[in-house]
Amino acid sequence: RDQGPREMPQPDGKWQVRQYRENGTQRSQGGKLSWEAQDLGHPLADRFTWNLHGNYAKNTANKRSLLQNDELSGYPRYRSERELATFTEQLIGSELDIRRDLVTGPIEHKLSYGIELARTRHERPVEKLMLEAGIPQPTQSAPFSSARTDRAGIWLGDVATLGQWQFTPTLRMDQQWLSPQDGRGESNHSWHISPSLATSYRFNEQWRSWLSYANGFSAPSYDKVYGNIPHYFALPPFEIIANPNLKEETSHSFEWGVSGEGDEWSIKPALFYNRYYNFVDWRQVGFRLSDGVMLRQYRNVAKSETWGAEIAASYWLTQQWELATKLGWVDGKTSQGESPRNLTPLEGNTRLSYQANDWSLGLQADYAAAMSRVPSCGNSLTQQQGECLKTAGWLSFALTADWQITDALKANLGMSSPGVKLHGAGFIVTPNEAAQLGLGALPGLERHIRAYRNGRDLADRPRGVHVIDLFGLSADEVRAQYPATYQWVLERVKPERDQNNRAIYRDNWWIFGEPRRDLRPVLDGLNRFIATVET
């Protein structure tokens, strides 16, 4: 691409960018060996799946800039800057998943247990050359440390059914070791035992109630521990600096709810409470006077808690007309008594839709109350404190229509859409990880793991990542057709969703929080469409 930032921070201040060019390449190679056995008839296992997988990924970004400064010397000065960044990851891992179905008296059990091991080597060297009048100039370069990540996890779970009751206890232990390989920085070790228990009771064919507890765990990632990430495209420009002392995030989540469903109606109210420990979030820690760049760092925030309620309901007014609504309320505080960052107290949507044989029409209103309770913001250099930015309440309408003339031609009147919203960072995978899950080797998986772009990817250098999109599949279908992908989202998405204050996000944890059901048929068959960055 030939477009870049307007200004570029330099050791002697900000310089204007007159010319910019960037080339990038991505390459990924991987393999997987699996062995599956069924009908074993062993007291400890009915069936098992074992796999050995490996992957190698390499991304390069070659940037060249021509810079100009008219203020330092009173006349135009020009400077040429070249940067070559290479990101490589090498992964090898193995996983064993064992299943056993049995009956003990009146109780039916579906046991599962297993172990997984993985080792990843990360290297992200950055080479910089800066010339002014043919003379090399000092540069600021803080590349990622070369490091190794070792992960180990074991788990044991059961789905026990006793008449109208169902109990789902699980226990998991995870360990992660992050070790620098170039002698820079310190090692980082995280481990945790995560129990959870869900209990549900079905009163009849229409009504069911549940109570659940989940203990969440998330180890700090390599880029947050050792990475130095510049964001010079942002306004104001900032840089995220390394923090090898990050600790693992943990949480306790409780939920109680009731669900009812009839021929013409459904309703699902729920109450929840979440308590977080060592939550990882960025904090502004300084200001670099030489080039005007803000310094940020990922840190463990003091414990916080949230609580709230949600209700989802729908009613068929006639055989064609349906009215549906979702509404969620949430509140919370940190250990300092402040509101957690970006807490929207009330949010929901209401949709009225009409469905006929060959066409449908829908009107949806999305709304949210003002985010008036915000924490304090400031930085350690100026010691200035003040409220973070607030956001006003908002209301938006979306009108969609679909008319099926033939199987090959559709008239769509969907005006616009904000696009899908993941509500789970675990959906995003690198090309290396996508190959590990079977992309390119497992038929049909290419429909569910595809290239992903967000607003920053469009405005800045694309990350080259993929996203797991399981819309249209039930959890059981995912587990049967793509077991590795199911295990991935089970371990990396579901714990985060279990802590979400919206019941529909928790119940449908394997798909995007907002999969945009109405947008997908509109885009079906299109070779291209327009996407803009939301500001």
C-alpha positions in Angstrom: 0.0 0.0 0.0 1.0 3.6 -0.6 -0.8 5.3 2.2 0.5 5.8 5.8 0.5 8.2 8.7 0.8 11.9 8.2 3.4 12.3 10.9 6.1 9.9 12.1 7.7 10.2 15.6 11.5 10.6 15.5 14.2 10.9 18.3 14.3 14.6 17.5 10.5 15.3 17.2 7.7 14.7 14.7 8.5 14.7 11.0 6.0 15.0 8.2 5.5 11.9 5.9 5.9 12.9 2.2 6.1 9.4 0.7 5.2 6.0 2.2 5.2 2.5 0.8 4.6 -0.8 2.6 4.8 -4.4 1.3 3.9 -7.4 3.3 3.9 -11.2 2.9 2.3 -14.0 4.8 3.2 -17.7 4.7 1.9 -20.6 6.8 2.7 -24.3 6.7 1.2 -26.9 9.0 0.3 -30.5 9.5 -1.8 -32.7 11.8 -1.8 -36.4 12.6 -4.9 -37.8 14.3 -5.9 -41.2 15.6 -9.5 -41.9 16.6 -10.8 -45.1 18.2 -14.4 -46.0 19.1 -16.3 -48.8 20.8 -13.3 -49.6 23.0 -15.4 -51.4 25.7 -12.8 -50.3 28.3 -13.9 -49.4 31.9 -12.1 -46.0 31.5 -13.0 -45.1 27.9 -15.6 -45.8 25.2 -13.7 -43.7 22.6 -10.7 -41.3 22.3 -9.1 -38.9 19.9 -5.4 -38.2 19.9 -3.6 -35.8 17.6 -0.1 -34.4 17.0 0.1 -31.1 15.2 2.6 -28.5 14.2 2.7 -25.3 12.3 5.1 -22.7 11.0 4.0 -19.1 10.2 6.1 -16.2 8.9 4.9 -12.6 8.2 7.1 -9.8 6.9 6.4 -6.1 6.6 8.8 -3.9 4.7 8.1 -0.2 5.1 9.9 2.8 3.4 9.2 6.4 4.3 10.4 9.8 3.1 10.2 12.3 5.9 10.4 16.1 6.0 11.0 18.7 8.7 11.0 22.5 8.2 11.3 23.6 11.8 14.5 22.1 13.3 16.9 24.1 11.1 14.7 26.7 9.5 14.9 25.0 6.1 13.5 21.7 4.7 15.4 18.6 5.9 14.7 15.2 4.4 15.2 11.8 6.0 14.7 8.3 4.6 13.6 5.5 6.9 13.4 1.8 6.2 12.0 -0.8 8.5 11.8 -4.6 8.0 9.8 -6.5 10.6 9.6 -10.3 10.5 7.2 -12.2 12.7 7.8 -16.0 12.9 6.0 -18.6 15.1 6.8 -22.3 15.3 4.3 -24.5 17.2 4.2 -28.2 18.0 1.5 -29.7 20.3 -0.5 -32.8 21.2 -3.9 -33.4 22.6 -5.7 -36.5 24.0 -9.5 -36.4 24.5 -11.2 -39.4 26.1 -15.0 -40.0 26.4 -16.9 -42.5 28.5 -20.7 -43.0 28.8 -22.0 -45.0 31.7 -25.0 -45.4 34.0 -24.8 -45.6 37.8 -28.1 -46.5 39.2 -30.7 -43.9 38.0 -28.0 -41.4 36.8 -26.7 -41.2 33.2 -23.1 -39.9 32.9 -21.2 -38.5 29.9 -17.7 -38.3 31.2 -14.8 -36.5 29.3 -11.2 -36.0 30.3 -7.9 -35.4 28.6 -4.6 -33.6 28.4 -3.1 -31.1 26.0 0.5 -29.9 25.6 1.9 -27.2 23.3 5.2 -25.3 22.7 5.4 -22.2 20.6 8.6 -20.2 19.7 8.1 -16.5 18.9 10.6 -14.3 17.0 9.8 -10.8 15.9 13.0 -9.0 15.0 12.8 -5.4 13.6 15.6 -4.0 11.5 15.7 -0.2 11.0 17.9 2.0 8.8 17.6 5.8 8.8 19.5 8.0 6.4 19.8 11.8 6.2 22.0 13.2 3.5 23.4 9.7 3.2 24.5 9.6 6.8 23.0 7.0 9.2 20.9 8.6 12.0 20.0 7.2 15.4 16.7 5.3 15.5 14.3 4.1 18.2 13.6 0.4 17.9 12.2 -1.8 20.6 11.3 -5.1 19.0 9.6 -8.0 20.8 11.8 -10.3 22.8 12.5 -13.7 21.3 10.5 -16.1 23.5 9.0 -19.5 24.0 5.6 -20.3 25.3 4.9 -23.7 27.0 1.3 -24.7 27.8 -0.1 -27.7 29.6 -3.7 -28.4 30.5 -5.7 -31.3 31.9 -9.5 -31.5 32.4 -12.3 -33.7 33.7 -16.0 -33.1 33.1 -19.3 -34.8 33.3 -22.9 -34.3 32.2 -25.0 -36.2 34.7 -28.8 -36.6 34.1 -31.2 -37.7 36.9 -34.8 -37.5 35.8 -35.6 -33.8 35.3 -32.3 -32.7 36.8 -29.0 -32.2 35.0 -25.6 -31.5 36.6 -22.5 -30.4 34.7 -19.4 -30.3 36.9 -16.0 -29.7 35.3 -12.5 -29.3 36.7 -9.5 -28.0 34.7 -5.9 -27.2 35.5 -3.7 -25.0 33.3 0.0 -24.1 33.3 1.8 -21.6 31.1 5.5 -20.7 31.0 6.7 -17.7 29.0 10.5 -17.7 28.7 12.7 -15.1 26.9 15.3 -16.7 24.6 17.5 -13.7 24.0 18.5 -12.9 27.6 16.2 -9.9 27.7 13.4 -9.7 30.3 12.2 -12.1 32.9 10.3 -15.4 32.7 6.5 -15.3 33.3 4.7 -18.3 34.8 0.9 -18.7 35.3 -1.2 -21.6 36.6 -4.7 -22.1 37.8 -7.3 -24.7 38.8 -10.7 -23.8 37.4 -13.8 -25.6 38.7 -17.3 -25.0 37.5 -20.7 -26.4 38.1 -24.1 -25.9 36.4 -27.4 -27.3 37.6 -30.7 -27.2 35.7 -34.2 -28.5 36.4 -36.9 -29.0 33.8 -40.4 -28.5 35.3 -42.2 -29.5 32.2 -41.9 -29.3 28.4 -42.1 -25.5 28.6 -40.2 -24.3 31.7 -36.7 -24.9 32.8 -34.5 -23.2 35.5 -30.7 -23.2 36.0 -28.0 -22.1 38.4 -24.4 -22.0 37.5 -20.9 -21.2 38.8 -17.8 -20.8 36.7 -14.2 -20.0 37.6 -12.4 -18.3 34.8 -8.7 -18.2 33.9 -6.7 -16.4 31.2 -2.9 -16.4 31.1 -1.1 -13.3 29.8 -0.3 -13.5 26.1 3.2 -13.2 24.6 2.6 -9.8 23.0 1.3 -8.3 26.2 4.3 -9.6 28.3 7.2 -9.0 25.9 5.9 -6.8 23.1 6.7 -3.3 22.2 3.9 -2.2 19.9 3.9 1.3 18.2 0.6 2.8 17.2 1.8 5.9 15.4 -1.4 5.9 13.2 -3.5 6.8 16.2 -4.5 10.2 17.4 -2.6 10.9 19.7 0.1 8.4 18.8 1.0 5.9 21.5 3.3 2.9 22.1 2.6 -0.1 24.3 5.6 -1.2 26.2 6.4 -4.6 27.6 5.5 -5.8 31.1 7.0 -9.2 32.1 5.3 -9.1 35.5 1.8 -9.6 34.3 -0.3 -12.1 36.2 -3.1 -14.4 35.1 -6.7 -13.1 35.1 -9.2 -15.1 37.2 -12.9 -14.7 37.9 -15.9 -16.1 39.7 -19.2 -16.0 37.9 -22.7 -16.9 39.2 -25.9 -17.0 37.2 -29.5 -17.9 37.9 -32.2 -17.9 35.2 -35.5 -19.3 34.0 -36.5 -20.1 30.5 -39.9 -20.8 29.0 -41.0 -21.6 25.5 -44.5 -22.2 24.0 -45.8 -22.5 20.5 -46.2 -18.7 20.1 -43.9 -17.2 22.8 -40.6 -17.5 24.6 -39.0 -15.8 27.6 -35.7 -16.1 29.4 -34.9 -13.8 32.4 -31.6 -14.2 34.2 -29.6 -12.6 37.1 -25.8 -12.7 37.2 -22.8 -11.6 39.4 -19.1 -11.6 38.3 -16.0 -10.9 40.3 -12.7 -10.4 38.5 -9.2 -10.6 39.9 -6.0 -9.2 38.2 -7.9 -8.1 35.2 -5.5 -7.2 32.4 -6.1 -3.7 30.8 -3.8 -1.0 29.4 -2.9 2.0 31.5 -1.2 5.2 30.5 2.2 5.2 32.2 4.2 8.1 30.7 4.9 10.5 27.9 8.0 10.5 25.6 9.0 14.2 25.3 11.4 13.6 22.4 8.7 12.6 19.9 5.3 13.3 21.6 4.4 9.6 22.0 2.1 8.5 24.9 3.4 5.3 26.6 0.9 2.6 27.6 1.4 -0.7 29.3 -0.8 -3.7 30.0 -1.2 -4.1 33.7 -3.2 -6.1 36.2 -6.0 -3.9 37.4 -7.3 -4.3 41.0 -10.2 -6.6 41.4 -13.7 -5.5 40.2 -17.2 -6.8 40.2 -20.3 -6.5 38.0 -23.9 -7.5 38.5 -27.1 -7.2 36.5 -30.0 -8.8 34.9 -31.2 -9.6 31.4 -34.4 -10.7 29.7 -35.1 -12.0 26.2 -38.6 -12.5 25.0 -40.5 -13.0 21.8 -44.1 -13.4 20.8 -45.8 -14.3 17.5 -48.6 -11.8 17.1 -49.9 -13.8 14.1 -48.5 -16.6 11.9 -46.5 -14.0 10.1 -45.8 -11.2 12.6 -43.2 -11.6 15.4 -42.2 -9.2 18.1 -38.9 -9.9 19.9 -36.9 -7.9 22.4 -33.7 -8.2 24.5 -32.8 -5.9 27.4 -29.8 -6.0 29.7 -28.9 -4.0 32.8 -25.5 -4.0 34.4 -23.7 -2.2 37.1 -20.4 -2.6 38.9 -17.4 -1.2 40.7 -13.7 -1.6 41.1 -11.9 -2.0 44.5 -11.4 1.7 44.4 -15.1 2.3 44.2 -15.0 3.4 40.6 -17.1 2.2 37.7 -15.3 -0.3 35.4 -14.1 1.0 32.1 -16.7 1.2 29.3 -19.7 0.0 31.3 -22.9 0.6 29.5 -25.7 0.4 32.2 -28.6 -0.4 29.9 -28.6 -1.8 26.4 -31.1 -3.7 24.2 -33.0 -4.0 21.0 -36.5 -4.6 19.8 -37.5 -6.1 16.5 -40.8 -6.4 14.6 -40.6 -8.8 11.6 -43.0 -10.1 9.0 -42.3 -13.4 7.2 -44.1 -14.7 4.2 -43.3 -17.6 1.8 -41.1 -15.6 -0.6 -40.3 -12.4 1.2 -39.7 -10.9 4.7 -39.6 -7.5 6.2 -38.0 -6.4 9.5 -37.7 -3.2 11.6 -35.2 -3.3 14.5 -34.4 -0.6 17.1 -31.1 -0.8 18.9 -30.7 1.4 22.0 -28.5 2.1 25.0 -28.5 4.4 27.9 -25.7 7.0 28.5 -22.4 5.7 29.9 -22.4 8.4 32.6 -20.4 6.5 35.3 -16.8 6.3 34.2 -13.4 5.7 36.0 -10.6 8.2 36.4 -8.0 8.7 33.7 -4.5 10.1 33.9 -0.8 9.3 33.6 2.1 8.8 35.9 4.1 11.5 34.3 1.8 14.5 34.8 0.0 13.1 37.8 -3.2 14.7 36.4 -6.4 12.8 37.0 -9.9 13.3 35.6 -12.9 11.5 34.3 -12.5 9.3 31.3 -14.7 10.1 28.3 -18.4 9.5 28.6 -20.8 8.5 25.9 -24.3 9.6 25.4 -27.3 7.3 25.0 -28.2 6.4 21.5 -31.0 4.9 19.4 -30.7 3.5 15.9 -33.1 1.8 13.5 -32.4 -0.8 10.8 -34.8 -1.7 8.1 -34.3 -5.0 6.2 -36.3 -6.6 3.4 -35.8 -9.8 1.4 -37.6 -10.9 -1.8 -36.8 -14.2 -3.3 -37.7 -14.0 -7.0 -35.9 -17.3 -7.9 -33.2 -19.4 -6.3 -30.6 -17.4 -8.2 -31.9 -13.8 -7.8 -32.8 -11.9 -4.7 -33.8 -8.3 -4.2 -32.3 -7.1 -0.9 -33.2 -3.8 0.7 -30.9 -4.0 3.8 -29.6 -0.5 4.0 -26.6 -0.9 6.2 -25.2 -2.9 9.1 -22.5 -2.3 11.7 -21.1 -5.8 10.9 -20.5 -8.8 13.1 -19.4 -8.4 16.7 -17.4 -11.2 18.0 -17.7 -10.8 21.8 -14.9 -13.2 22.3 -11.2 -12.7 21.4 -10.8 -16.5 21.2 -12.5 -16.5 17.8 -9.5 -14.8 16.3 -6.7 -17.1 15.2 -3.4 -16.7 13.4 -2.7 -18.5 10.1 -0.5 -20.8 12.1 -3.3 -21.7 14.5 -5.9 -21.9 11.6 -3.7 -24.6 9.9 -3.4 -26.3 13.3 -7.2 -26.6 13.5 -7.3 -28.2 10.0 -7.8 -25.3 7.6 -6.7 -26.5 4.1 -6.8 -30.2 5.2 -10.3 -30.7 6.6 -13.1 -30.4 3.9 -15.7 -27.7 4.6 -13.7 -25.9 7.3 -12.8 -23.1 4.9 -16.5 -22.0 5.2 -16.0 -21.5 8.9 -12.4 -20.1 9.3 -11.9 -17.2 7.0 -9.8 -14.0 6.7 -10.8 -11.3 9.2 -10.6 -7.5 9.1 -11.7 -5.0 11.7 -11.6 -1.2 11.5 -8.0 -0.9 12.5 -7.0 -3.5 9.9 -8.7 -1.3 7.2 -7.1 2.0 8.4 -3.7 0.5 9.5 -1.6 -2.4 8.5 -3.7 -5.6 8.4 -2.8 -8.2 11.1 -3.3 -11.1 8.7 -5.5 -13.0 11.1 -8.4 -15.4 10.6 -11.7 -15.7 12.5 -13.7 -18.8 13.5 -17.3 -18.3 12.2 -19.6 -21.2 13.3 -22.9 -19.5 12.5 -25.4 -22.0 11.2 -24.1 -24.9 13.2 -25.2 -26.2 16.6 -22.7 -26.9 19.3 -23.1 -30.7 18.7 -22.6 -30.3 15.0 -19.4 -28.4 15.5 -18.2 -31.0 18.0 -18.9 -33.8 15.6 -17.7 -32.2 12.3 -14.8 -30.1 13.6 -13.7 -31.4 17.0 -10.4 -29.4 17.2 -12.3 -26.2 16.4 -14.9 -27.1 19.0 -12.2 -27.6 21.7 -10.6 -24.3 20.7 -13.7 -22.2 21.2 -14.7 -24.3 24.3 -11.5 -23.3 26.0 -10.9 -19.8 24.6 -14.4 -18.4 24.0 -16.7 -20.1 26.5 -14.9 -18.9 29.7 -15.2 -15.3 28.5 -18.8 -15.7 27.4 -19.7 -17.4 30.8 -18.9 -14.0 32.4 -21.0 -11.9 30.0 -24.0 -10.2 31.4 -26.2 -11.1 28.4 -27.8 -14.5 28.6 -28.0 -15.0 24.8 -24.2 -14.5 24.5 -23.7 -17.1 27.2 -26.1 -19.7 25.8 -24.8 -19.3 22.2 -21.2 -19.1 23.2 -19.8 -20.9 20.1 -21.0 -18.2 17.6 -20.4 -14.5 17.4 -22.3 -12.4 19.9 -23.8 -10.5 17.0 -23.6 -12.8 14.0 -25.9 -10.5 11.9 -28.4 -13.0 10.7 -30.1 -10.5 8.4 -26.9 -9.3 6.8 -25.6 -12.7 5.7 -28.3 -13.4 3.1 -27.9 -9.8 1.8 -24.1 -10.5 1.2 -24.6 -14.0 -0.2 -23.4 -14.1 -3.8 -21.8 -10.6 -3.8 -18.3 -10.3 -5.1 -17.6 -7.1 -3.3 -19.3 -4.5 -1.0 -18.4 -1.3 0.8 -17.0 -1.2 4.3 -16.2 1.9 6.3 -14.5 2.4 9.7 -16.8 3.4 12.5 -15.6 6.5 14.4 
